[in-house]
Amino acid sequence: MNINLTLIGQTISFAFFVWFCMKFVWPALMSIMEEREKKIADGLEAADRADKDLELAQKKATAQLREAKEEAAAIIEQANKRANQIVEEAKDQAVAEGNRLKAAAEAQIEQEVNRAKEELRGKVAVLALAGAEKVLGASIDENANSELVNQLAAEL
Amino acid sequence: MASEELTQTGYIQHHLQNMAYGKLPAGYERADGTVLQEATWTLAHSYQEAADMGFWAVHLDTLGWSIGLGLIFSFLFSKAAKSATTGVPSGLQSFVEMIVEFVDGVVKDTFHHTNKLVAPMALTIFVWVFLMNLMDLVPIDWLPLGAQVVSGDPHLFFKVVPTTDPNATLGMAIGVFLLMIGFSIKNKGFGGFMRELALHPFNHPVMIPFNLFLELVGLIAKPISLGLRLFGNLYAGEMIFILIALLYSGGLVLGVFGAGLQWMWAVFHILVITLQAFVFMVLTTVYMAMAHDVDEHH
């Protein structure tokens, strides 16, 4: 309990330990801790940024998907339209072709009919002449009467 | 433990005496009756001898334990600082960082100036004082008895708790006091420091002597109270441990009772030693902050 030199010894050792701590302990630990703090802060910030990026990318992906869907729908619609158009065109063409064929056939038929009429006329003239020949029992001058018969045939 | 030839008073006194190594004058009659032919540096063998050594003596146990514990602190913390990484801290590093962070928080709360000494000093004080206080939890007879066995001297004085020696606590308080004065003069100038002493609390030339008296008492009281607070708390705690230890000589029943008491007091004392280390640290920081406050007067 006596106050003596220990007092000064303790003061000196106190000064020494404080100096030691100030020199070798505190700055090293503080710099490490600050560095780590910074690292953690950076990491958190990066995570935040990544989160935002992800959100953005998701939004972008959704938009792209919607766009693609719309585009696909448009393409399908267009294709349908085109198909309808092709069908219409084919129909029109078929109708036109049909009409053309019909017209041609009709023309041909008419031609045939006319031809048959001509033929018939000729044959009728011959037949009439033959009939008349038989009826008269004599031969009629073919040359003299053929004019008349032909006129008759033409009237038929 | 109090052996039979020892009285209870003797036991207590023996536990309160430091191992003093000092100079005894020529012609001094020692405790064992021999008379010294010339002035000698020697270990004190009685309370009277320790007292007669006066100022020129050192307490080997106080200095030994405090320096030893200070070295343990320095070694552990510098080791942690050297091997510290910015990765996930583990083991010693995380423990050390926890303390450093705690001290840093306390210092930042109290001390708002730039000074690269204050925070490390707070850390040193906190850990060192805590370690010194911690020696109080070692059962009070183990280390002294061990020292007596090792040295072969059955009457060797040996105190293991440096903070129960006023020399140690006041020694640290003096260190703080010198820094306080140094920083005051550095920050306020010698004139400013003197003005603060002379013109406060009553700013009038007539009141200067009164102010000086008041402020000087206040100034001196700071280190004294700082040192004596720590000393008083730990000394009282140590004293209670000694008194409890006396129960061991009172038979089986009292001995068991004493063991329970000692355990309880030790548990309570964990709080006291931490708190006292903390108080010493905070007060030191506050004094340092005062020394830096240029405008405010305290």
HADDOCK unambig.tbl for C-alpha pairs under 7 A between the chains (distance, minus, plus):
assign (segid A and resid 1 and name CA) (segid B and resid 17 and name CA) 6.94 0.50 0.50
assign (segid A and resid 1 and name CA) (segid B and resid 165 and name CA) 6.40 0.50 0.50
assign (segid A and resid 1 and name CA) (segid B and resid 166 and name CA) 6.74 0.50 0.50
assign (segid A and resid 2 and name CA) (segid B and resid 51 and name CA) 6.49 0.50 0.50
assign (segid A and resid 3 and name CA) (segid B and resid 55 and name CA) 6.44 0.50 0.50
assign (segid A and resid 3 and name CA) (segid B and resid 167 and name CA) 5.81 0.50 0.50
assign (segid A and resid 4 and name CA) (segid B and resid 54 and name CA) 6.63 0.50 0.50
assign (segid A and resid 4 and name CA) (segid B and resid 55 and name CA) 4.01 0.50 0.50
assign (segid A and resid 4 and name CA) (segid B and resid 56 and name CA) 6.04 0.50 0.50
assign (segid A and resid 4 and name CA) (segid B and resid 57 and name CA) 5.67 0.50 0.50
assign (segid A and resid 4 and name CA) (segid B and resid 58 and name CA) 6.37 0.50 0.50
assign (segid A and resid 5 and name CA) (segid B and resid 55 and name CA) 5.91 0.50 0.50
assign (segid A and resid 5 and name CA) (segid B and resid 56 and name CA) 5.81 0.50 0.50
assign (segid A and resid 5 and name CA) (segid B and resid 57 and name CA) 5.54 0.50 0.50
assign (segid A and resid 5 and name CA) (segid B and resid 58 and name CA) 5.20 0.50 0.50
assign (segid A and resid 6 and name CA) (segid B and resid 58 and name CA) 4.73 0.50 0.50
assign (segid A and resid 6 and name CA) (segid B and resid 59 and name CA) 5.74 0.50 0.50
assign (segid A and resid 6 and name CA) (segid B and resid 63 and name CA) 6.81 0.50 0.50
assign (segid A and resid 6 and name CA) (segid B and resid 167 and name CA) 5.70 0.50 0.50
assign (segid A and resid 6 and name CA) (segid B and resid 168 and name CA) 6.90 0.50 0.50
assign (segid A and resid 7 and name CA) (segid B and resid 167 and name CA) 4.41 0.50 0.50
assign (segid A and resid 7 and name CA) (segid B and resid 168 and name CA) 5.89 0.50 0.50
assign (segid A and resid 7 and name CA) (segid B and resid 170 and name CA) 6.64 0.50 0.50
assign (segid A and resid 7 and name CA) (segid B and resid 171 and name CA) 4.47 0.50 0.50
assign (segid A and resid 8 and name CA) (segid B and resid 171 and name CA) 6.07 0.50 0.50
assign (segid A and resid 10 and name CA) (segid B and resid 63 and name CA) 6.66 0.50 0.50
assign (segid A and resid 10 and name CA) (segid B and resid 168 and name CA) 5.50 0.50 0.50
assign (segid A and resid 10 and name CA) (segid B and resid 171 and name CA) 5.08 0.50 0.50
assign (segid A and resid 10 and name CA) (segid B and resid 172 and name CA) 6.37 0.50 0.50
assign (segid A and resid 11 and name CA) (segid B and resid 171 and name CA) 4.59 0.50 0.50
assign (segid A and resid 11 and name CA) (segid B and resid 172 and name CA) 5.24 0.50 0.50
assign (segid A and resid 11 and name CA) (segid B and resid 174 and name CA) 6.63 0.50 0.50
assign (segid A and resid 11 and name CA) (segid B and resid 175 and name CA) 5.43 0.50 0.50
assign (segid A and resid 13 and name CA) (segid B and resid 67 and name CA) 6.74 0.50 0.50
assign (segid A and resid 14 and name CA) (segid B and resid 172 and name CA) 6.03 0.50 0.50
assign (segid A and resid 15 and name CA) (segid B and resid 175 and name CA) 6.83 0.50 0.50
assign (segid A and resid 17 and name CA) (segid B and resid 70 and name CA) 6.65 0.50 0.50
assign (segid A and resid 17 and name CA) (segid B and resid 124 and name CA) 6.87 0.50 0.50
assign (segid A and resid 18 and name CA) (segid B and resid 120 and name CA) 6.62 0.50 0.50
assign (segid A and resid 18 and name CA) (segid B and resid 121 and name CA) 5.16 0.50 0.50
assign (segid A and resid 18 and name CA) (segid B and resid 124 and name CA) 5.87 0.50 0.50
assign (segid A and resid 21 and name CA) (segid B and resid 74 and name CA) 6.86 0.50 0.50
assign (segid A and resid 21 and name CA) (segid B and resid 120 and name CA) 5.73 0.50 0.50
assign (segid A and resid 21 and name CA) (segid B and resid 124 and name CA) 6.57 0.50 0.50
assign (segid A and resid 22 and name CA) (segid B and resid 117 and name CA) 6.23 0.50 0.50
assign (segid A and resid 22 and name CA) (segid B and resid 120 and name CA) 5.09 0.50 0.50
assign (segid A and resid 24 and name CA) (segid B and resid 78 and name CA) 6.15 0.50 0.50
assign (segid A and resid 25 and name CA) (segid B and resid 77 and name CA) 6.10 0.50 0.50
assign (segid A and resid 25 and name CA) (segid B and resid 78 and name CA) 5.00 0.50 0.50
assign (segid A and resid 25 and name CA) (segid B and resid 81 and name CA) 5.68 0.50 0.50
assign (segid A and resid 26 and name CA) (segid B and resid 120 and name CA) 5.69 0.50 0.50
assign (segid A and resid 28 and name CA) (segid B and resid 81 and name CA) 5.60 0.50 0.50
assign (segid A and resid 29 and name CA) (segid B and resid 81 and name CA) 5.16 0.50 0.50
assign (segid A and resid 32 and name CA) (segid B and resid 84 and name CA) 6.88 0.50 0.50
assign (segid A and resid 32 and name CA) (segid B and resid 85 and name CA) 6.57 0.50 0.50
assign (segid A and resid 32 and name CA) (segid B and resid 86 and name CA) 5.76 0.50 0.50
assign (segid A and resid 33 and name CA) (segid B and resid 86 and name CA) 6.91 0.50 0.50
assign (segid A and resid 35 and name CA) (segid B and resid 86 and name CA) 6.54 0.50 0.50
assign (segid A and resid 36 and name CA) (segid B and resid 86 and name CA) 4.88 0.50 0.50
